[in-house]
Amino acid sequence: MGRVARRTPLFSDLPAEVAVLAAIAFCVALGFGIVAPAIPIFAREFGVSALAAGAVVSAFAFVRLIAAPGAGSLVNRIGERRVLATGLGIVAVSSFAAGFAQTYQQLLIMRALGGFGSTMFTVSAMALLLRTVAADQRGRAQGAYQAGFLFGGVAGPAVGGIVIGISIRAPFLVYSVTLAAATAVCLIWLKDPPPKLDPDPDPDPDPDPEPDQDPEPVPDTLIPGAPRATAAPIAAPPPPEDPAAPLPLGVALRNRAYWAALATNLGNGFSIFGLRSALVPLFVVEGMRQGATLAGIGFLVAAAVQALLLLPAGRMADNRGRRPALIIGGLASVAGMLMLAAGVEVWLFIAAMAVFGISGAFLGPAPAAVVGDVTHGRPGGTVVAAFQMVSDFGAIIGPLAAGLVLDAAGFGPAFLVGAVIVGLGLVAALFMPETLRRAPAGAGA
C-alpha cells in the first residue's frame, strides 16, 4: 500500500522547546519594539547631533555583525542553552544600565554591549531550534519561532508609545524586565539537545555492483607458475560522523544549498529589513504625496499577511521541500519591489506590501530549514552565525545603498536595486539541490 497523506495540526507534533523559544522571541521582540523608538530621542536628551543619535542605533547593529563569529564559536564550545541565557542576560543588564545612563558615552557603550548579547541570543536560539526538531519539522518550527518575533514586533511599538509617555527612561527598564523573564524561562524550561544526526531516509546497506565493475580476480595461488603477489590492503570504510562534533563552516560552504540560503538571507536583510524599512516611509510621503499613516497601514498589511501564512509556509517547506518554498518567496520578493517601482497608486502600494507579506512568510522558515539540513543535526554555531551575519550586513548597507540611488536617480531605480539583490537569492534557489530528507515510501503509513 502506498503512503497515505496526512494533515497534522500545526503545533501538535512539535517539541515543547519550540513553544518556549517562540515565547522567548515574543518577549525579546516586544521589549525591543518598546525601546527602539526611545533610543534616538533619549540620545538627543544629551544635546548631541542627529548623526550621533543615529550612531547609538548603528552601534547595536554593528556589534551584532562583528560579534556573530565569536557567538557561533561559543555555541560550539559550551552549548546553545548557556549561550542563549548569557546573551539574554547581557542585553537585560545593559538595557537596565542604559536606562540610568548619565552621559551620551554611557548610553552608546551600553547599547553596543546589548548588540553583543543580542547576537549571542539569535545565533544560539536558532542553532538550538534546528537541533531540537526533526528534519521534517524544521520549516514549521521556524515559522512558529518567527511568529513570536512578528507578534512581539507588532505589539511593541504600540505599548512603547504608552511607556514613553511615562518617562523617556522607562522603555529601557521595561525591556530589561521582559528580558530577565525570558532568561529565567530559558534556564528553567530549556536544555541542550543530546548529540544526534538526521537519520538516513534511504538506507542501502547492500548495493548491487556496478555493471561495468571488474570481476573478482582469481587468486594467483591457483594459477600455475604465477608469481606470489602481496595482497592489496583493503581500504577501511570512512569513520561515521560524530554527532557531537560541530560542522565546520568550510564544509557548509561547499554546499550549493547553503549558498542559496546565504544569498536569500542577504536579500532579506538588504531589501526587507534595510531598504524597505528605510525607503517605504519616504516613498509614501515624498513619492506618493500621501500622509505617513499610509506607510503604517502598508506595514500592517504586510505583517498581517505574513502572520497568516508563516505556519502554512513552514508546513509546505516540510512537506513539499525547501526549494519550492524558497522559489515562491523569492518570486514574491522580486514582484513586490517591481510593483513599488512601477507607480504611485495607493492600491498598487497596498498590493505590493501584501506581496511582501507573502515573501516574508516563505523566506522566513525555508532558508533556516536549509541551514538545519546542511548541519544534519550536528552543532552548527559558526554555520548559523554566518547565516545571520549576511542578513545583518544587508540590513546595514541596504539603507545606505537605497539613499545613494534615491539621491541620484529617484525611487524607481532604488526599488529596482532591491529587486536585483533579492533576485540573486531566487537564482540560487533555482539551481540548488533539495535538502529535505524524505522518509522512505511506506514508512509511518
N, C-alpha and C positions, 0 to 999 in steps of 0.2 A: 504494500500500500504506500502511496506517496505521502508526502508531508501534508498535514492539514494546517492551513494558515490560521493563526490565532491572533486575536487582538487583545493585548494585555493592557490593563489600566496603566496610566502614565507613571504612577508612583508605586504601585503595589509591590513590584518585584525589585525595587531599588534598595540598596543597603541603607540603613538608618543614618549612616555618616553623610549621605547626600543631603538629607533634610537639615542636619546640623550645619554643614558647610553653607547651605543656602541661607539659613538663618543668620550665620555669621556675616555672610556677604550683604544681607539686608541691613544689618546693624552698621557695617562699615560704610555702605553707600548712603544710608540715612544720615549718619553723622557728617560725612563729607559734604553731602548736599546742604546741610545746615551751616557748616563753617565756610564753604567756598565763597559765597557772596560777601562774607565779612572780612576776608583776608585783605583785599586791596584797600577797603575802607579803613580797617584798623591800621594798616601801614601808613596811610595818609595822615592819621592822627599824630604821627611823629614829625610831621612837617616835611616829608620827603617828596620828591618829584613823582610824576605818574610812572616814569620808567623804573624808578626804584621800587615803587609799589608793585609793579608787574614782576619785578625780579623775585619777589617773595614767592609768587606762583611758579615762576620758571625754576627756581632753586629746587623746589619739591620734585618737579618733573625731571630735571637734570640729574639729581642724585638717584632717583629711581632708575634712570638709564645706566649710569656708570656702576651702580651697586648690584645690578642683576647678576653678573657672573659670580660675584662673591656669595650672593644668596643661593645660587644654584649649587655651588661647591659645598656650602653648609648643609643643604638638604641631603646631598650625597653622603656627608660625613656623619651627621648626628640625627638625621631623620626628619620627616616632614612635620610631625606634630610639634617638636621642640622649636623648630624654626618658626612655625606658624604662631605659636604662643608668644615667642620672643618678639617677633615682628609686631604683633598687635600691642604688646606691652610697650614697645618703644614709641609707637605712634600715640598711644594713650598718654604716656608720661610727657612726651614732647608737646602734645596739644595742650595738656594741662598747664605746662610751664609757659607756653606761648600766650595763654590767656592772662598771665601775670607779667608779661614782658614789659619792661620799663624803658627800653630803647629799641630803635629800629634794628640794630645789630642783633639783639637778643631774639627778636621775632624771626629774623632771617635764619639764624642758626637753628632755632627750634623747628622751623618748617623744613630745613634741609635734613635734620635728623629724622623728621617724620617721613621724608621720602625714602630714607634707608629702611626704616621699619615697614613701609608700605610695600616695597619690592620684596622684602622677606615674606610678607604675608601672601602676596599674589602668586609668587613662584611656588611656595610650599603648599598653598591651598590647591592649586591646580595639579601639582605633582601628586598630592595625596588623593585627590578625587580620581585621577586617572588610574592609580594603582588599587583603589578600593573596589571599583566596579569591574564587572566582567567586560570582555571586549565588545559584546553586542549590547551593552548598556551605556557606553561612553557618550553617545550622542544625547540621549535623554538626560543623563546625569549632568552633562554640561549645560543643557537647556534649563534644567531646574536651578542649577547654581547661578547662571547668569540672570535668571528671572529674579532671584533675590537681589542682585545688583540693580536690575532695572526698576523694580518696585521701590527699593530704597532711594534710588536716584530721583524718582518722580516725587516721592513724598518729602524728601529732604528740603528742597528749596521752599516748599510751602510752610513747613514747620520753621525753617530758618528765618523767614520774614517775621514771625511772631517773636522768636528768641532774640533777634537783633533789636527789636523794639524794647526789650528789657535792658540790654546792655550790649555794647559792641564786643565786650569780652566774653559774654555768656555763651556764644556758639562754641568757643574753644572748650569751655568746661563741659558743656553738654556732649560734645564729640568725645571727650576723654571718658565720660561715664559710659557711653554706648560701647566704646572700645574695651573698657575694663570688663563690661558684662560679656562681650564676645570672647575675651581672653579666658574668663572663668569657664564659659561653655566649652571652649576648646580643651582646656585642661581636664575637665570632668568627663566629657562625653566622647572625645576623640582619642584614638590611639594609632600608632604606626601600623600599617598593614603588614602581615607576615610576608617573607620572601616568596614570590611565585612568578611563574611565567604563564603567558597565554597558552592554552592547550592547542596542539596542532590539530586543525579541523579535518585534515585529510591524511591520516597516517597510512604509510605504505611500507610495512616492515619487510616485505619480501618482493621487491620489484622484479619484473621479468627482465632478462638480459636483453641488451640492445641487439637488433637483428644482425648488425654488421660486427658484432663482438667476436674476437678471435676465439676459436675453440680452445679448450683447456689443453695445454701441451702434454705430450706423453713423457713420463719420467725417463731421463736418459739412462737409467739403470736397465731399462727394458730394451734398449737399442744396442745390438751387438757392436762392440768396437767404439762406441761413443765415449768421449772423454767425460769424466765426472765433473759436474758443474756445481758450484755452490748455490744453494737455493737463495733466490732473491728475497730480501726481507719484505714482509707484508706490512703495508702502511697501516699504522694504527688509526682507528676512527677518530675524528675530531672530538675533543672533550666537550661534554654538554655545557650549555650556557649556565653560568652561575646566576640564579635568580636574585641573589643578594648583591651582585656586582653592578654598580651603576653603568648605564650605557654611555660610552664616550661620545662626545659631541661629534668627533670626526667620523664615527660610524654613521650617525644620523645624517650627516651632511653628504654621505654617499647615496642617500635615498632620494629619488626624484619626488616622491610623495611629500617628504619633509620640506623640500624646497617649495613645493606648491603651497604648503601650509604657511611657510615663512612669507612668500610673496603675497598671499591673501591677507595675512595679518599686517604686513606693511601697508597694504591698501586700506585696510580698516583704520589703522592709525592715521595715515596721511589724509584720507578723504572723508572718513566718517567722524573720527574723534578730533581731527585737526581742521582740515579745510572747511568741512560743512559747518562745524560749530562756529568758526570764525567768520565765514562768508555769508551764511544764510541771513543772519540778522541785518547785516549791511545791505544785502541784496533786496530784502523786503522794503527797507526804508528808503534807500537811495536808488535802487534799480526799478522797483515796482511802484514806488511812491505811495506806499501803504504805511499804516501805523505799525509800531513794534509789536502790537498784540497779535498780528497775523503770524509773526515768526513763532511766538509761543504756541499758537494753535497748530502750526505746522509740526513743531517738535512733539506736541502732544499726540497728534495723529500718528506720527512715526512710532512713538513709544507704544501706543495702543495696538497698532498692527503687529509690532514686534512681540508684544506680550501675548497676543492671541496665537501667534504662530511659533513661538520659541519651542514649546514642548512637542508639537506635531513635527516641526522641522528636525528636532533631535531624534524623534522616533523614525523619521524617514532615513536619517543618516545611519541608524542602527539596522533598519530592515532592507533598504534599497542600496545602501552603500554611501561612503563618504564622497566619492567623486561626483555623483549626481547632485548631491546637496551643495557642494562647492560650486558647481556649474550654475545651478539655479540662483544661488546667492550672488555670484559674480555677474551674471547677466542682469539681475535686478539692480545691482550697484551701478553698473555702467549705464543702464537705462535711466536711472534716477538722475545721474549727472547730466546726461544728454537732455533730459526734459527740462532741467533748470537752465541749461544753456540755450534752449530753444525759444524761450519767450518770457513775458512778464505777466501773463494772465493769472488771475487768482486760482482758477480751477486747475490750471496746469501745475501751479506750485503745490497745491494740496495733494494732487495726484502723485507728484514726484516724491513728496515726503512719505506718502503711503507706500510707494515702491521702496523707499529707503527702509521702511519698517520690515518689508519682506526680506530685503537684503540682510538686515541685521539679524533676523531670526535664523537664517540659514548659515550666515558667515560667523555666527557665534559658536554653536556646538560643533559643526563639521571640522574646521581646522584643528581645534583642540583634540577632537577624537582621533584625527590622523596622527597627532603627536603621540597620543597614547598607544596607537597601533604600532608606531615606529619603535617606541621603547619596549613594546612587547611584554609589559608588566614589570620590567626591571626599574629600579630607581633611575630617574632621569632629570635630576635637578638642573644640570647645565643645559640639557636639551630644552627643557621648559623655559629656562632663563633666556636663552637665545630667541625663543619664540616670543617671549614678552618684550624683549629689547627692540625687535623690529617694529612692534606696534608703538612703543614709547618714542622711538626715533621718528616714526612717521607723524606722530601727534605733535612733536616739537617742530619739525620742519614744514609740516603742512600749512599752518597759518602764515609762516614766513613766505613760502613759495606763492601762496594764494595772494598775499598782499603785493608781492612784486609784480605778478602777472596782472592783477587788478589795476595797479597804478599805470602799467604800461599799455594794456590792451582792453581792459574792461571785464565785466562779469562773465560774459560768454566764454572767452578763452580761458579764464580761470577755472570754470567748471569743466571745460574740455581737458585741462591738465589733470584734474581729478579723475576724469573718465579714463585717461591713458594709464594712470597709476593703478587703478583698480582693475583695468583690463589686463595688466601683467599677471595678476593672480588668476584671472579667468583663463588665460592662455596656458598657464602652468597646470591648472586643473584639467584642462582638456587632454593633456599629454601625460598625466600622472597615472601610475598603476593604482588599482583599487586596493586599499589596505584592510578593508573589513574582512575578517576571517570568518567564513560561514561554516556553520555546523554541517557535518556530512548528512546526506539525504537519509531520512528515516529516523534521525536522532531526535529524541524528545517528542515523537509523534504520539 
